[in-house]
Amino acid sequence: MKEPNETCPDIDIIIKELDSTSDELGNIVNITNSISNIVSNMYSDMEILRQANEELRSYGNYWRDEYKNLEREYSMCESLN
């Protein structure tokens, strides 16, 4: 009967590869979480920008209406002269 080969070194190599893969997966998870946080913050920033745009639009509409009112008043005054 033939003596079996020693398998412990092979097992050690596989365990090291599994540990390395596990570490790499942990890094991937950390990177994925970081990207997720960045994207979430960007959504939040975009909503802040949306609010600022709405305020700017409202401000512009107010002054456009004021201008139209003044223009109407001016036209009425000119027609009286």
LUMNU-419703 format. One record per residue (C-alpha): residue number from 1; z, x, y. Coordinates in steps of 0.02 Angstrom, whole numbers, plus 50000, padded with zeros to 5 digits. Layout:
BEGIN
<atom k="NUM" c3="Z" c1="X" c2="Y"/>
...
! end
This chain:
BEGIN
<atom k="1" c3="50000" c1="50000" c2="50000"/>
<atom k="2" c3="49954" c1="50062" c2="50173"/>
<atom k="3" c3="50087" c1="50088" c2="50306"/>
<atom k="4" c3="50065" c1="49962" c2="50450"/>
<atom k="5" c3="50021" c1="50026" c2="50623"/>
<atom k="6" c3="50156" c1="50029" c2="50754"/>
<atom k="7" c3="50130" c1="49879" c2="50868"/>
<atom k="8" c3="50272" c1="49900" c2="50993"/>
<atom k="9" c3="50166" c1="50005" c2="51113"/>
<atom k="10" c3="50033" c1="49869" c2="51112"/>
<atom k="11" c3="50166" c1="49737" c2="51148"/>
<atom k="12" c3="50232" c1="49844" c2="51292"/>
<atom k="13" c3="50056" c1="49858" c2="51367"/>
<atom k="14" c3="50032" c1="49669" c2="51358"/>
<atom k="15" c3="50203" c1="49637" c2="51436"/>
<atom k="16" c3="50160" c1="49755" c2="51581"/>
<atom k="17" c3="49995" c1="49665" c2="51607"/>
<atom k="18" c3="50085" c1="49497" c2="51607"/>
<atom k="19" c3="50212" c1="49561" c2="51734"/>
<atom k="20" c3="50073" c1="49626" c2="51844"/>
<atom k="21" c3="49979" c1="49461" c2="51831"/>
<atom k="22" c3="50138" c1="49367" c2="51872"/>
<atom k="23" c3="50167" c1="49475" c2="52026"/>
<atom k="24" c3="49986" c1="49447" c2="52082"/>
<atom k="25" c3="50005" c1="49259" c2="52057"/>
<atom k="26" c3="50163" c1="49265" c2="52163"/>
<atom k="27" c3="50065" c1="49354" c2="52299"/>
<atom k="28" c3="49927" c1="49224" c2="52288"/>
<atom k="29" c3="50055" c1="49084" c2="52303"/>
<atom k="30" c3="50131" c1="49168" c2="52457"/>
<atom k="31" c3="49961" c1="49190" c2="52536"/>
<atom k="32" c3="49915" c1="49010" c2="52496"/>
<atom k="33" c3="50077" c1="48949" c2="52575"/>
<atom k="34" c3="50043" c1="49054" c2="52730"/>
<atom k="35" c3="49868" c1="48984" c2="52746"/>
<atom k="36" c3="49936" c1="48808" c2="52723"/>
<atom k="37" c3="50062" c1="48837" c2="52863"/>
<atom k="38" c3="49927" c1="48907" c2="52977"/>
<atom k="39" c3="49815" c1="48756" c2="52945"/>
<atom k="40" c3="49961" c1="48637" c2="52974"/>
<atom k="41" c3="50001" c1="48722" c2="53139"/>
<atom k="42" c3="49818" c1="48711" c2="53189"/>
<atom k="43" c3="49820" c1="48523" c2="53157"/>
<atom k="44" c3="49974" c1="48510" c2="53266"/>
<atom k="45" c3="49893" c1="48615" c2="53402"/>
<atom k="46" c3="49736" c1="48507" c2="53396"/>
<atom k="47" c3="49841" c1="48349" c2="53420"/>
<atom k="48" c3="49924" c1="48429" c2="53572"/>
<atom k="49" c3="49750" c1="48472" c2="53638"/>
<atom k="50" c3="49693" c1="48293" c2="53603"/>
<atom k="51" c3="49839" c1="48227" c2="53708"/>
<atom k="52" c3="49795" c1="48347" c2="53849"/>
<atom k="53" c3="49614" c1="48288" c2="53843"/>
<atom k="54" c3="49669" c1="48106" c2="53851"/>
<atom k="55" c3="49777" c1="48145" c2="54003"/>
<atom k="56" c3="49633" c1="48239" c2="54085"/>
<atom k="57" c3="49514" c1="48094" c2="54049"/>
<atom k="58" c3="49639" c1="47971" c2="54123"/>
<atom k="59" c3="49660" c1="48082" c2="54276"/>
<atom k="60" c3="49471" c1="48093" c2="54298"/>
<atom k="61" c3="49451" c1="47905" c2="54277"/>
<atom k="62" c3="49586" c1="47874" c2="54408"/>
<atom k="63" c3="49500" c1="47984" c2="54537"/>
<atom k="64" c3="49328" c1="47913" c2="54494"/>
<atom k="65" c3="49396" c1="47738" c2="54526"/>
<atom k="66" c3="49479" c1="47796" c2="54687"/>
<atom k="67" c3="49313" c1="47870" c2="54744"/>
<atom k="68" c3="49220" c1="47708" c2="54704"/>
<atom k="69" c3="49349" c1="47607" c2="54800"/>
<atom k="70" c3="49337" c1="47722" c2="54951"/>
<atom k="71" c3="49148" c1="47718" c2="54941"/>
<atom k="72" c3="49152" c1="47527" c2="54940"/>
<atom k="73" c3="49271" c1="47525" c2="55088"/>
<atom k="74" c3="49162" c1="47647" c2="55182"/>
<atom k="75" c3="49007" c1="47543" c2="55147"/>
<atom k="76" c3="49098" c1="47387" c2="55208"/>
<atom k="77" c3="49152" c1="47478" c2="55367"/>
<atom k="78" c3="48974" c1="47540" c2="55399"/>
<atom k="79" c3="48903" c1="47366" c2="55376"/>
<atom k="80" c3="49023" c1="47302" c2="55509"/>
<atom k="81" c3="48955" c1="47429" c2="55634"/>
! end
